[in-house]
């Protein structure tokens, strides 16, 4: 666990080039489940967030905030849709040099591992892996990632468990000369 916070510092010491990335993202689909009457049942959820990466040309320190709205109306008729707030910090692998090219588009493999908590201080671990597609000489592009949150949590008083989702985002970052 300590490695999640030390790795960005080790990467920074090796390279002088600094990156600052911001990503706006949304979580869609997945298997978000809450417990009701003793059984876990899938419920629709929509997560919208922002994250940042600060570090070297291969990645760095990752920080993230997600606003998650859960639709409990099918599970508990007449209930309000509870909101949760999630905060994570960890390490992100993000190469400034594209992993491979597809015509004029650059494809970068990305990966993140982070520890965090929600508004109820339920401790969780998350990881995400995917790709970012952008023009060759800039990091401004589209991200497509598999997102997984591990751990137990509570949403609107209903216990939840580990879940996955498809995370789509817009990456905003520097251009290369």
Secondary structure as GFF3:
##gff-version 3
##sequence-region A 1 177
A	DSSP	alpha_helix	2	14	.	.	.	ID=ss1
A	DSSP	beta_strand	19	28	.	.	.	ID=ss2
A	DSSP	beta_strand	33	36	.	.	.	ID=ss3
A	DSSP	beta_strand	39	42	.	.	.	ID=ss4
A	DSSP	beta_strand	45	56	.	.	.	ID=ss5
A	DSSP	beta_strand	59	70	.	.	.	ID=ss6
A	DSSP	beta_strand	83	94	.	.	.	ID=ss7
A	DSSP	beta_strand	100	102	.	.	.	ID=ss8
A	DSSP	beta_strand	105	118	.	.	.	ID=ss9
A	DSSP	beta_strand	123	135	.	.	.	ID=ss10
A	DSSP	beta_strand	141	150	.	.	.	ID=ss11
A	DSSP	beta_strand	153	155	.	.	.	ID=ss12
A	DSSP	beta_strand	158	160	.	.	.	ID=ss13
A	DSSP	beta_strand	163	172	.	.	.	ID=ss14
###
